[in-house]
Amino acid sequence: MIRLEEWSNRWLLTFNVNKCKSMHIGYNNQQADYHLNDTVLQKTSEEKDLGILVSRDLKPSAHVAKIAAKANSRLGIIRRNFTFPSKEIVVPLYLSRPILDYGAQA
């Protein structure tokens, strides 16, 4: 099996070790330490990739909670800035930048 470090050296594609992390998926994983260029990679339990929050158990609950909090925050901003918000005002403001549609498949 070709190691990632050997592959990157062969193809002259270097990795930024400070941005690389390892995630152990599943609960029967041995939690091994992974090295890249003689540096131990930082372990993480969840990571954002292409706007989707991926957790080590591959459940979407963390991603859904974060998006729901963002949507509630946006509603709070609208309510604070308009004294008597009507449906005709709130709906276009809320839907001006959709956040609930992105990554809905996750």
Distance bins in CASP14 RR format, pairs under 12 A and 6 or more apart:
PFRMAT RR
TARGET T0000
AUTHOR 0000-0000-0000
RMODE 2
METHOD distances of the structure
MODEL  1
1 7 0 0 0 0 0 1 0 0 0 0 0
2 8 0 0 0 0 0 1 0 0 0 0 0
2 9 0 0 0 0 0 1 0 0 0 0 0
2 10 0 0 0 0 1 0 0 0 0 0 0
2 11 0 0 0 0 0 1 0 0 0 0 0
3 9 0 0 0 0 1 0 0 0 0 0 0
3 10 0 0 0 0 0 1 0 0 0 0 0
3 34 0 0 0 0 0 1 0 0 0 0 0
3 35 0 0 0 0 1 0 0 0 0 0 0
3 36 0 0 0 0 1 0 0 0 0 0 0
3 37 0 0 0 0 0 1 0 0 0 0 0
4 10 0 0 0 0 0 1 0 0 0 0 0
4 11 0 0 0 0 0 1 0 0 0 0 0
4 13 0 0 0 0 0 1 0 0 0 0 0
4 14 0 0 0 0 0 1 0 0 0 0 0
4 15 1 0 0 1 0 0 0 0 0 0 0
4 17 0 0 0 0 0 1 0 0 0 0 0
4 20 0 0 0 0 1 0 0 0 0 0 0
4 22 0 0 0 0 0 1 0 0 0 0 0
4 34 0 0 0 0 1 0 0 0 0 0 0
4 35 0 0 0 0 1 0 0 0 0 0 0
4 36 1 0 0 1 0 0 0 0 0 0 0
4 37 0 0 0 0 1 0 0 0 0 0 0
4 41 0 0 0 0 0 1 0 0 0 0 0
5 11 0 0 0 0 0 1 0 0 0 0 0
5 13 0 0 0 0 0 1 0 0 0 0 0
5 14 0 0 0 0 1 0 0 0 0 0 0
5 15 0 0 0 0 1 0 0 0 0 0 0
5 17 0 0 0 0 0 1 0 0 0 0 0
5 20 0 0 0 0 0 1 0 0 0 0 0
5 34 0 0 0 0 0 1 0 0 0 0 0
5 35 1 0 0 1 0 0 0 0 0 0 0
5 36 1 0 1 0 0 0 0 0 0 0 0
5 37 1 0 0 1 0 0 0 0 0 0 0
5 38 0 0 0 0 1 0 0 0 0 0 0
5 39 0 0 0 0 0 1 0 0 0 0 0
5 41 0 0 0 0 0 1 0 0 0 0 0
6 13 0 0 0 0 0 1 0 0 0 0 0
6 36 0 0 0 0 0 1 0 0 0 0 0
6 37 0 0 0 0 0 1 0 0 0 0 0
7 13 0 0 0 0 1 0 0 0 0 0 0
7 14 0 0 0 0 0 1 0 0 0 0 0
7 15 0 0 0 0 0 1 0 0 0 0 0
7 36 0 0 0 0 0 1 0 0 0 0 0
8 14 1 0 1 0 0 0 0 0 0 0 0
8 15 1 0 1 0 0 0 0 0 0 0 0
8 16 0 0 0 0 0 1 0 0 0 0 0
8 17 0 0 0 0 0 1 0 0 0 0 0
8 20 0 0 0 0 0 1 0 0 0 0 0
8 36 0 0 0 0 1 0 0 0 0 0 0
8 37 0 0 0 0 1 0 0 0 0 0 0
9 15 0 0 0 0 0 1 0 0 0 0 0
9 36 0 0 0 0 0 1 0 0 0 0 0
9 37 0 0 0 0 1 0 0 0 0 0 0
14 20 0 0 0 0 0 1 0 0 0 0 0
14 36 0 0 0 0 0 1 0 0 0 0 0
14 37 0 0 0 0 1 0 0 0 0 0 0
15 21 0 0 0 0 0 1 0 0 0 0 0
15 34 0 0 0 0 0 1 0 0 0 0 0
15 35 0 0 0 0 0 1 0 0 0 0 0
15 36 1 0 0 1 0 0 0 0 0 0 0
15 37 1 0 0 1 0 0 0 0 0 0 0
15 39 0 0 0 0 1 0 0 0 0 0 0
15 41 0 0 0 0 1 0 0 0 0 0 0
16 36 0 0 0 0 1 0 0 0 0 0 0
16 37 0 0 0 0 0 1 0 0 0 0 0
16 39 0 0 0 0 0 1 0 0 0 0 0
16 41 0 0 0 0 0 1 0 0 0 0 0
17 34 0 0 0 0 0 1 0 0 0 0 0
17 35 0 0 0 0 1 0 0 0 0 0 0
17 36 1 0 1 0 0 0 0 0 0 0 0
17 37 1 0 1 0 0 0 0 0 0 0 0
17 38 0 0 0 0 1 0 0 0 0 0 0
17 39 1 0 1 0 0 0 0 0 0 0 0
17 40 0 0 0 0 1 0 0 0 0 0 0
17 41 1 0 0 1 0 0 0 0 0 0 0
17 42 0 0 0 0 1 0 0 0 0 0 0
18 36 0 0 0 0 0 1 0 0 0 0 0
18 37 0 0 0 0 0 1 0 0 0 0 0
18 39 0 0 0 0 1 0 0 0 0 0 0
18 41 0 0 0 0 1 0 0 0 0 0 0
18 42 0 0 0 0 1 0 0 0 0 0 0
19 36 0 0 0 0 0 1 0 0 0 0 0
19 39 0 0 0 0 0 1 0 0 0 0 0
19 41 0 0 0 0 0 1 0 0 0 0 0
19 42 0 0 0 0 1 0 0 0 0 0 0
19 44 0 0 0 0 0 1 0 0 0 0 0
19 47 0 0 0 0 0 1 0 0 0 0 0
20 34 0 0 0 0 1 0 0 0 0 0 0
20 35 0 0 0 0 0 1 0 0 0 0 0
20 36 1 0 1 0 0 0 0 0 0 0 0
20 37 0 0 0 0 1 0 0 0 0 0 0
20 39 0 0 0 0 1 0 0 0 0 0 0
20 40 0 0 0 0 0 1 0 0 0 0 0
20 41 1 0 1 0 0 0 0 0 0 0 0
20 42 1 0 0 1 0 0 0 0 0 0 0
20 43 0 0 0 0 0 1 0 0 0 0 0
20 44 0 0 0 0 0 1 0 0 0 0 0
20 47 0 0 0 0 0 1 0 0 0 0 0
21 34 0 0 0 0 1 0 0 0 0 0 0
21 36 0 0 0 0 0 1 0 0 0 0 0
21 39 0 0 0 0 0 1 0 0 0 0 0
21 40 0 0 0 0 0 1 0 0 0 0 0
21 41 1 0 1 0 0 0 0 0 0 0 0
21 42 1 0 1 0 0 0 0 0 0 0 0
21 43 1 0 0 1 0 0 0 0 0 0 0
21 44 1 0 1 0 0 0 0 0 0 0 0
21 45 0 0 0 0 0 1 0 0 0 0 0
21 46 0 0 0 0 0 1 0 0 0 0 0
21 47 1 0 0 1 0 0 0 0 0 0 0
21 48 0 0 0 0 0 1 0 0 0 0 0
21 49 0 0 0 0 0 1 0 0 0 0 0
21 54 0 0 0 0 0 1 0 0 0 0 0
21 56 0 0 0 0 0 1 0 0 0 0 0
22 29 0 0 0 0 0 1 0 0 0 0 0
22 31 0 0 0 0 1 0 0 0 0 0 0
22 32 0 0 0 0 1 0 0 0 0 0 0
22 33 0 0 0 0 1 0 0 0 0 0 0
22 34 1 0 1 0 0 0 0 0 0 0 0
22 35 0 0 0 0 1 0 0 0 0 0 0
22 36 0 0 0 0 1 0 0 0 0 0 0
22 39 0 0 0 0 0 1 0 0 0 0 0
22 40 0 0 0 0 1 0 0 0 0 0 0
22 41 1 0 1 0 0 0 0 0 0 0 0
22 42 1 0 0 1 0 0 0 0 0 0 0
22 43 1 0 1 0 0 0 0 0 0 0 0
22 44 1 0 0 1 0 0 0 0 0 0 0
22 45 0 0 0 0 0 1 0 0 0 0 0
22 47 0 0 0 0 1 0 0 0 0 0 0
22 56 0 0 0 0 0 1 0 0 0 0 0
23 29 0 0 0 0 1 0 0 0 0 0 0
23 31 0 0 0 0 0 1 0 0 0 0 0
23 34 0 0 0 0 0 1 0 0 0 0 0
23 41 0 0 0 0 1 0 0 0 0 0 0
23 42 0 0 0 0 0 1 0 0 0 0 0
23 43 1 0 0 1 0 0 0 0 0 0 0
23 44 1 0 1 0 0 0 0 0 0 0 0
23 45 1 0 0 1 0 0 0 0 0 0 0
23 46 1 0 0 1 0 0 0 0 0 0 0
23 47 1 0 0 1 0 0 0 0 0 0 0
23 48 0 0 0 0 0 1 0 0 0 0 0
23 49 0 0 0 0 0 1 0 0 0 0 0
23 53 0 0 0 0 0 1 0 0 0 0 0
23 54 1 0 0 1 0 0 0 0 0 0 0
23 55 0 0 0 0 1 0 0 0 0 0 0
23 56 1 0 1 0 0 0 0 0 0 0 0
23 57 0 0 0 0 0 1 0 0 0 0 0
23 58 0 0 0 0 0 1 0 0 0 0 0
24 30 0 0 0 0 1 0 0 0 0 0 0
24 31 1 0 1 0 0 0 0 0 0 0 0
24 32 1 0 0 1 0 0 0 0 0 0 0
24 33 0 0 0 0 0 1 0 0 0 0 0
24 34 0 0 0 0 1 0 0 0 0 0 0
24 41 0 0 0 0 0 1 0 0 0 0 0
24 43 1 0 0 1 0 0 0 0 0 0 0
24 44 0 0 0 0 1 0 0 0 0 0 0
24 45 0 0 0 0 1 0 0 0 0 0 0
24 46 0 0 0 0 0 1 0 0 0 0 0
24 47 0 0 0 0 0 1 0 0 0 0 0
24 55 0 0 0 0 0 1 0 0 0 0 0
24 56 1 0 0 1 0 0 0 0 0 0 0
24 57 0 0 0 0 0 1 0 0 0 0 0
24 58 0 0 0 0 0 1 0 0 0 0 0
25 31 0 0 0 0 0 1 0 0 0 0 0
25 43 0 0 0 0 0 1 0 0 0 0 0
25 44 0 0 0 0 0 1 0 0 0 0 0
25 45 0 0 0 0 0 1 0 0 0 0 0
25 46 0 0 0 0 0 1 0 0 0 0 0
25 47 0 0 0 0 0 1 0 0 0 0 0
25 54 0 0 0 0 1 0 0 0 0 0 0
25 55 0 0 0 0 1 0 0 0 0 0 0
25 56 1 0 1 0 0 0 0 0 0 0 0
25 57 1 0 0 1 0 0 0 0 0 0 0
25 58 1 0 0 1 0 0 0 0 0 0 0
25 59 0 0 0 0 0 1 0 0 0 0 0
26 45 0 0 0 0 0 1 0 0 0 0 0
26 55 0 0 0 0 0 1 0 0 0 0 0
26 56 1 0 0 1 0 0 0 0 0 0 0
26 57 1 0 0 1 0 0 0 0 0 0 0
26 58 1 0 0 1 0 0 0 0 0 0 0
26 59 0 0 0 0 0 1 0 0 0 0 0
27 45 0 0 0 0 0 1 0 0 0 0 0
27 56 0 0 0 0 1 0 0 0 0 0 0
27 57 1 0 0 1 0 0 0 0 0 0 0
27 58 0 0 0 0 0 1 0 0 0 0 0
28 56 0 0 0 0 0 1 0 0 0 0 0
29 43 0 0 0 0 0 1 0 0 0 0 0
29 45 0 0 0 0 0 1 0 0 0 0 0
29 56 0 0 0 0 1 0 0 0 0 0 0
29 57 0 0 0 0 0 1 0 0 0 0 0
31 43 1 0 0 1 0 0 0 0 0 0 0
31 45 0 0 0 0 0 1 0 0 0 0 0
31 56 0 0 0 0 0 1 0 0 0 0 0
32 40 0 0 0 0 0 1 0 0 0 0 0
32 41 0 0 0 0 0 1 0 0 0 0 0
32 43 0 0 0 0 1 0 0 0 0 0 0
33 39 0 0 0 0 0 1 0 0 0 0 0
33 40 1 0 1 0 0 0 0 0 0 0 0
33 41 1 0 0 1 0 0 0 0 0 0 0
33 42 0 0 0 0 0 1 0 0 0 0 0
33 43 0 0 0 0 1 0 0 0 0 0 0
34 40 1 0 0 1 0 0 0 0 0 0 0
34 41 1 0 1 0 0 0 0 0 0 0 0
34 42 0 0 0 0 1 0 0 0 0 0 0
34 43 0 0 0 0 1 0 0 0 0 0 0
34 44 0 0 0 0 0 1 0 0 0 0 0
35 41 1 0 0 1 0 0 0 0 0 0 0
35 42 0 0 0 0 0 1 0 0 0 0 0
36 42 0 0 0 0 0 1 0 0 0 0 0
43 56 0 0 0 0 1 0 0 0 0 0 0
44 53 0 0 0 0 0 1 0 0 0 0 0
44 54 0 0 0 0 1 0 0 0 0 0 0
44 55 0 0 0 0 1 0 0 0 0 0 0
44 56 0 0 0 0 1 0 0 0 0 0 0
45 53 0 0 0 0 0 1 0 0 0 0 0
45 54 0 0 0 0 0 1 0 0 0 0 0
45 55 1 0 0 1 0 0 0 0 0 0 0
45 56 1 0 1 0 0 0 0 0 0 0 0
45 57 0 0 0 0 1 0 0 0 0 0 0
45 58 0 0 0 0 0 1 0 0 0 0 0
45 59 0 0 0 0 0 1 0 0 0 0 0
45 62 0 0 0 0 1 0 0 0 0 0 0
46 52 0 0 0 0 0 1 0 0 0 0 0
46 53 1 0 1 0 0 0 0 0 0 0 0
46 54 1 0 0 1 0 0 0 0 0 0 0
46 55 1 0 1 0 0 0 0 0 0 0 0
46 56 1 0 0 1 0 0 0 0 0 0 0
46 57 0 0 0 0 1 0 0 0 0 0 0
46 58 0 0 0 0 0 1 0 0 0 0 0
46 59 0 0 0 0 0 1 0 0 0 0 0
46 60 0 0 0 0 0 1 0 0 0 0 0
46 61 0 0 0 0 0 1 0 0 0 0 0
46 62 1 0 1 0 0 0 0 0 0 0 0
46 63 0 0 0 0 1 0 0 0 0 0 0
46 65 0 0 0 0 0 1 0 0 0 0 0
46 66 0 0 0 0 1 0 0 0 0 0 0
47 53 1 0 0 1 0 0 0 0 0 0 0
47 54 1 0 1 0 0 0 0 0 0 0 0
47 55 0 0 0 0 1 0 0 0 0 0 0
47 56 0 0 0 0 1 0 0 0 0 0 0
47 58 0 0 0 0 0 1 0 0 0 0 0
47 62 0 0 0 0 0 1 0 0 0 0 0
47 63 0 0 0 0 0 1 0 0 0 0 0
48 54 1 0 0 1 0 0 0 0 0 0 0
48 55 0 0 0 0 0 1 0 0 0 0 0
48 62 0 0 0 0 0 1 0 0 0 0 0
48 63 0 0 0 0 1 0 0 0 0 0 0
48 66 0 0 0 0 1 0 0 0 0 0 0
48 67 0 0 0 0 0 1 0 0 0 0 0
48 103 0 0 0 0 0 1 0 0 0 0 0
48 106 0 0 0 0 0 1 0 0 0 0 0
49 55 0 0 0 0 0 1 0 0 0 0 0
49 63 0 0 0 0 0 1 0 0 0 0 0
49 103 0 0 0 0 0 1 0 0 0 0 0
49 106 0 0 0 0 0 1 0 0 0 0 0
50 63 0 0 0 0 0 1 0 0 0 0 0
50 102 0 0 0 0 1 0 0 0 0 0 0
50 103 0 0 0 0 1 0 0 0 0 0 0
50 105 0 0 0 0 0 1 0 0 0 0 0
50 106 0 0 0 0 1 0 0 0 0 0 0
51 63 0 0 0 0 1 0 0 0 0 0 0
51 66 0 0 0 0 1 0 0 0 0 0 0
51 67 0 0 0 0 0 1 0 0 0 0 0
51 70 0 0 0 0 0 1 0 0 0 0 0
51 99 0 0 0 0 0 1 0 0 0 0 0
51 102 1 0 0 1 0 0 0 0 0 0 0
51 103 1 0 0 1 0 0 0 0 0 0 0
51 104 0 0 0 0 0 1 0 0 0 0 0
51 106 0 0 0 0 1 0 0 0 0 0 0
52 58 0 0 0 0 0 1 0 0 0 0 0
52 60 0 0 0 0 1 0 0 0 0 0 0
52 62 0 0 0 0 0 1 0 0 0 0 0
52 63 1 0 0 1 0 0 0 0 0 0 0
52 64 0 0 0 0 0 1 0 0 0 0 0
52 66 0 0 0 0 0 1 0 0 0 0 0
52 67 0 0 0 0 0 1 0 0 0 0 0
52 102 0 0 0 0 1 0 0 0 0 0 0
52 103 1 0 1 0 0 0 0 0 0 0 0
52 104 0 0 0 0 0 1 0 0 0 0 0
52 105 0 0 0 0 1 0 0 0 0 0 0
52 106 1 0 1 0 0 0 0 0 0 0 0
53 59 0 0 0 0 0 1 0 0 0 0 0
53 60 0 0 0 0 1 0 0 0 0 0 0
53 61 0 0 0 0 1 0 0 0 0 0 0
53 62 1 0 1 0 0 0 0 0 0 0 0
53 63 1 1 0 0 0 0 0 0 0 0 0
53 64 0 0 0 0 1 0 0 0 0 0 0
53 65 0 0 0 0 1 0 0 0 0 0 0
53 66 1 0 1 0 0 0 0 0 0 0 0
53 67 0 0 0 0 1 0 0 0 0 0 0
53 69 0 0 0 0 0 1 0 0 0 0 0
53 70 0 0 0 0 0 1 0 0 0 0 0
53 102 0 0 0 0 0 1 0 0 0 0 0
53 103 0 0 0 0 1 0 0 0 0 0 0
53 106 0 0 0 0 1 0 0 0 0 0 0
54 60 0 0 0 0 1 0 0 0 0 0 0
54 61 0 0 0 0 0 1 0 0 0 0 0
54 62 0 0 0 0 1 0 0 0 0 0 0
54 63 1 0 0 1 0 0 0 0 0 0 0
54 66 0 0 0 0 0 1 0 0 0 0 0
54 103 0 0 0 0 0 1 0 0 0 0 0
54 106 0 0 0 0 1 0 0 0 0 0 0
55 61 1 0 0 1 0 0 0 0 0 0 0
55 62 1 0 1 0 0 0 0 0 0 0 0
55 63 1 0 0 1 0 0 0 0 0 0 0
55 64 0 0 0 0 0 1 0 0 0 0 0
55 65 0 0 0 0 0 1 0 0 0 0 0
55 66 0 0 0 0 0 1 0 0 0 0 0
55 106 0 0 0 0 0 1 0 0 0 0 0
56 62 0 0 0 0 0 1 0 0 0 0 0
57 63 0 0 0 0 0 1 0 0 0 0 0
58 106 0 0 0 0 1 0 0 0 0 0 0
59 65 0 0 0 0 0 1 0 0 0 0 0
59 106 0 0 0 0 0 1 0 0 0 0 0
60 66 0 0 0 0 0 1 0 0 0 0 0
60 67 0 0 0 0 1 0 0 0 0 0 0
60 68 0 0 0 0 0 1 0 0 0 0 0
60 103 0 0 0 0 1 0 0 0 0 0 0
60 104 0 0 0 0 1 0 0 0 0 0 0
60 105 0 0 0 0 1 0 0 0 0 0 0
60 106 1 0 1 0 0 0 0 0 0 0 0
61 67 0 0 0 0 0 1 0 0 0 0 0
61 68 0 0 0 0 0 1 0 0 0 0 0
61 106 0 0 0 0 0 1 0 0 0 0 0
62 68 0 0 0 0 0 1 0 0 0 0 0
62 69 0 0 0 0 0 1 0 0 0 0 0
62 106 0 0 0 0 0 1 0 0 0 0 0
63 69 0 0 0 0 0 1 0 0 0 0 0
63 70 0 0 0 0 0 1 0 0 0 0 0
63 99 0 0 0 0 0 1 0 0 0 0 0
63 100 0 0 0 0 0 1 0 0 0 0 0
63 102 0 0 0 0 0 1 0 0 0 0 0
63 103 1 0 0 1 0 0 0 0 0 0 0
63 104 0 0 0 0 0 1 0 0 0 0 0
63 105 0 0 0 0 0 1 0 0 0 0 0
63 106 1 0 1 0 0 0 0 0 0 0 0
64 70 0 0 0 0 0 1 0 0 0 0 0
64 71 0 0 0 0 0 1 0 0 0 0 0
64 99 0 0 0 0 0 1 0 0 0 0 0
64 100 0 0 0 0 1 0 0 0 0 0 0
64 103 0 0 0 0 0 1 0 0 0 0 0
64 104 0 0 0 0 1 0 0 0 0 0 0
64 106 0 0 0 0 1 0 0 0 0 0 0
65 71 0 0 0 0 0 1 0 0 0 0 0
65 72 0 0 0 0 0 1 0 0 0 0 0
66 72 0 0 0 0 0 1 0 0 0 0 0
66 73 0 0 0 0 0 1 0 0 0 0 0
66 99 0 0 0 0 1 0 0 0 0 0 0
66 100 0 0 0 0 0 1 0 0 0 0 0
66 102 0 0 0 0 0 1 0 0 0 0 0
66 103 0 0 0 0 0 1 0 0 0 0 0
66 106 0 0 0 0 0 1 0 0 0 0 0
67 73 0 0 0 0 0 1 0 0 0 0 0
67 74 0 0 0 0 0 1 0 0 0 0 0
67 98 0 0 0 0 0 1 0 0 0 0 0
67 99 1 0 0 1 0 0 0 0 0 0 0
67 100 1 0 0 1 0 0 0 0 0 0 0
67 101 0 0 0 0 1 0 0 0 0 0 0
67 102 0 0 0 0 1 0 0 0 0 0 0
67 103 0 0 0 0 1 0 0 0 0 0 0
67 104 0 0 0 0 1 0 0 0 0 0 0
67 106 0 0 0 0 1 0 0 0 0 0 0
68 74 0 0 0 0 0 1 0 0 0 0 0
68 75 0 0 0 0 0 1 0 0 0 0 0
68 99 0 0 0 0 1 0 0 0 0 0 0
68 100 0 0 0 0 1 0 0 0 0 0 0
69 75 0 0 0 0 0 1 0 0 0 0 0
69 76 0 0 0 0 0 1 0 0 0 0 0
69 99 0 0 0 0 0 1 0 0 0 0 0
69 100 0 0 0 0 0 1 0 0 0 0 0
70 76 0 0 0 0 0 1 0 0 0 0 0
70 77 0 0 0 0 0 1 0 0 0 0 0
70 94 0 0 0 0 0 1 0 0 0 0 0
70 97 0 0 0 0 0 1 0 0 0 0 0
70 98 0 0 0 0 0 1 0 0 0 0 0
70 99 1 0 1 0 0 0 0 0 0 0 0
70 100 0 0 0 0 1 0 0 0 0 0 0
70 102 0 0 0 0 0 1 0 0 0 0 0
71 77 0 0 0 0 0 1 0 0 0 0 0
71 78 0 0 0 0 0 1 0 0 0 0 0
71 94 0 0 0 0 1 0 0 0 0 0 0
71 95 0 0 0 0 0 1 0 0 0 0 0
71 97 0 0 0 0 0 1 0 0 0 0 0
71 98 0 0 0 0 1 0 0 0 0 0 0
71 99 1 0 0 1 0 0 0 0 0 0 0
71 100 1 0 0 1 0 0 0 0 0 0 0
71 101 0 0 0 0 0 1 0 0 0 0 0
71 102 0 0 0 0 0 1 0 0 0 0 0
72 78 0 0 0 0 0 1 0 0 0 0 0
72 79 0 0 0 0 0 1 0 0 0 0 0
72 94 0 0 0 0 0 1 0 0 0 0 0
72 99 0 0 0 0 0 1 0 0 0 0 0
72 100 0 0 0 0 0 1 0 0 0 0 0
73 79 0 0 0 0 0 1 0 0 0 0 0
73 80 0 0 0 0 0 1 0 0 0 0 0
73 94 0 0 0 0 0 1 0 0 0 0 0
73 99 0 0 0 0 1 0 0 0 0 0 0
74 80 0 0 0 0 0 1 0 0 0 0 0
74 81 0 0 0 0 0 1 0 0 0 0 0
74 90 0 0 0 0 0 1 0 0 0 0 0
74 93 0 0 0 0 1 0 0 0 0 0 0
74 94 1 0 0 1 0 0 0 0 0 0 0
74 95 0 0 0 0 0 1 0 0 0 0 0
74 96 0 0 0 0 1 0 0 0 0 0 0
74 97 0 0 0 0 1 0 0 0 0 0 0
74 98 0 0 0 0 0 1 0 0 0 0 0
74 99 1 0 0 1 0 0 0 0 0 0 0
74 100 0 0 0 0 0 1 0 0 0 0 0
75 81 0 0 0 0 0 1 0 0 0 0 0
75 82 0 0 0 0 0 1 0 0 0 0 0
75 85 0 0 0 0 1 0 0 0 0 0 0
75 90 1 0 0 1 0 0 0 0 0 0 0
75 91 0 0 0 0 0 1 0 0 0 0 0
75 93 0 0 0 0 1 0 0 0 0 0 0
75 94 1 0 0 1 0 0 0 0 0 0 0
75 95 0 0 0 0 0 1 0 0 0 0 0
75 99 0 0 0 0 0 1 0 0 0 0 0
75 100 0 0 0 0 0 1 0 0 0 0 0
76 82 0 0 0 0 0 1 0 0 0 0 0
76 85 0 0 0 0 1 0 0 0 0 0 0
76 90 0 0 0 0 0 1 0 0 0 0 0
76 93 0 0 0 0 0 1 0 0 0 0 0
76 94 0 0 0 0 0 1 0 0 0 0 0
77 85 0 0 0 0 0 1 0 0 0 0 0
77 90 0 0 0 0 0 1 0 0 0 0 0
77 93 0 0 0 0 1 0 0 0 0 0 0
77 94 0 0 0 0 1 0 0 0 0 0 0
77 96 0 0 0 0 0 1 0 0 0 0 0
77 97 0 0 0 0 0 1 0 0 0 0 0
78 84 0 0 0 0 0 1 0 0 0 0 0
78 85 1 0 0 1 0 0 0 0 0 0 0
78 86 0 0 0 0 0 1 0 0 0 0 0
78 87 0 0 0 0 0 1 0 0 0 0 0
78 89 0 0 0 0 1 0 0 0 0 0 0
78 90 1 0 1 0 0 0 0 0 0 0 0
78 91 0 0 0 0 1 0 0 0 0 0 0
78 92 0 0 0 0 0 1 0 0 0 0 0
78 93 1 0 1 0 0 0 0 0 0 0 0
78 94 1 0 0 1 0 0 0 0 0 0 0
78 95 0 0 0 0 0 1 0 0 0 0 0
78 96 0 0 0 0 0 1 0 0 0 0 0
79 85 1 0 0 1 0 0 0 0 0 0 0
79 86 0 0 0 0 0 1 0 0 0 0 0
79 89 0 0 0 0 0 1 0 0 0 0 0
79 90 0 0 0 0 1 0 0 0 0 0 0
79 93 0 0 0 0 0 1 0 0 0 0 0
79 94 0 0 0 0 0 1 0 0 0 0 0
81 89 0 0 0 0 0 1 0 0 0 0 0
81 90 0 0 0 0 0 1 0 0 0 0 0
81 93 0 0 0 0 1 0 0 0 0 0 0
82 88 0 0 0 0 0 1 0 0 0 0 0
82 89 1 0 0 1 0 0 0 0 0 0 0
82 90 1 0 0 1 0 0 0 0 0 0 0
82 93 0 0 0 0 1 0 0 0 0 0 0
82 94 0 0 0 0 0 1 0 0 0 0 0
83 89 0 0 0 0 0 1 0 0 0 0 0
84 90 0 0 0 0 0 1 0 0 0 0 0
85 91 0 0 0 0 1 0 0 0 0 0 0
85 92 0 0 0 0 0 1 0 0 0 0 0
85 93 0 0 0 0 1 0 0 0 0 0 0
85 94 0 0 0 0 1 0 0 0 0 0 0
86 92 0 0 0 0 0 1 0 0 0 0 0
86 93 0 0 0 0 0 1 0 0 0 0 0
87 93 0 0 0 0 0 1 0 0 0 0 0
87 94 0 0 0 0 0 1 0 0 0 0 0
87 95 0 0 0 0 0 1 0 0 0 0 0
88 94 0 0 0 0 0 1 0 0 0 0 0
89 95 0 0 0 0 0 1 0 0 0 0 0
89 96 0 0 0 0 0 1 0 0 0 0 0
90 96 0 0 0 0 0 1 0 0 0 0 0
92 98 0 0 0 0 0 1 0 0 0 0 0
94 100 0 0 0 0 1 0 0 0 0 0 0
95 101 0 0 0 0 1 0 0 0 0 0 0
98 104 0 0 0 0 1 0 0 0 0 0 0
END
